[in-house]
Amino acid sequence: MLTGAKTVLRKATEADRRGVYEWLAHSDITPSIMGPPRFPEHPIPTWEQFCADYCPHYFDDSQPGAGRCFIIASGGNDVGVVCYNALRANGMTDVDIWLRSEADCS
């Protein structure tokens, strides 16, 4: 767990997985980041597609070098997620961040 002045990052668990998906695919922010009409080349994933991309190791610590998700909490509420993807040979990775709702963006 990492604690800052306004936020806490905690390791996401399997119990968080469905909520993380809902924030990505079915929130009021979703049209701003993916799916038609603005982003037809980035369709909204189905639950099955999300699970294929965000395998169990993102939620269970079984393969930390392959990727991991952390829940972002603020004021005692879960407001988003930050995930790193597989570590490359040079030690670099890609990071994905999305929030639960538009209200959590300010």
N, C-alpha and C positions, 0 to 999 in steps of 0.2 A: 504494500500500500504506500502511495506517495501522497503527502499532505502539503497543500499550499495555503496561502492566505485565504483564498476563496473557494478552492476546489480540492477534491480528493480523487485520486485514481485508485481503483481497486481492481483486482483481477476479476474478469468476467467468468462466470460459471455456466454450466449447461442450463441452469435455471434462468439465466439471463438471455439465452440464445433467441427465443421467440420474440421477446421485446426488442432486442437489437434489430432483428429483421423488420419488425413493424415500424420502427423509427426510420429505417432506410426506405422501405417500400410503400408505406401507407400513411405517412405523416403529412402535415400541411407544408412541409419543406420539400417533399419528394418531387413535385413538378419543377422545382428550381434546380434540381441536380440530375434528374434522369427522366427518361420516358418522353413519348410524344406529347405535345407537338414540338416542344423546344429541343428535345434531344432524342430524335427517333433512332439515332445510331447507338444509343445506350438504353435499351429497353429495361423496364422495371423487372427485376428477377422474381421468379416464383419462389415459394418456400424451398422447393427441391433444388433449384438452381443456387439459391443462397447457401443451403447446406453443403452443396458440392464445392462451392468456393470457400466457405468458412467452415472447414472441417472441424471435427471435435477438438483437435489440438489447439484451436484458437480459444477454447473455453475450458481446457482441463490440465494445462501444463505438461502434457505428455511429450511435446516436441517444441520446446521454446525457440529453437533455431528455425523452425518452419513457419512461425507466426503466432501472434497472441493478441487477444482483445482485452481492453481495460474499460471499465465503466467510469464515466466522468460524473461525479456527484458535486452538487453545489447546494448549500443551505439544507443539507440532509436529504435532497431529492436527486434521483438519478436523472441526468439531463442529456447524456450523450455517450458516445463510445469513441475510443481511439484504438486502432489496430495497426500493428506492424506486420508486414508480410515476410516471406522467407529471407533470411540473411544471405546476401551474396558473398562470393569468395573475398571480395574487398571489404567486407564488414558493413556494407551499406544495405539499406532496405527501402521499401516504399511504405508510406504511412497513410492510412485512411481515417478520416474523422467525419462523423455526422452527429447531429443533435436530434433530440427527441421531437422538438416542435419549434415553430417560429418564435414563440414566446421565450424560448431558452437561448435565442441568438443575441439578446441584448445584454 
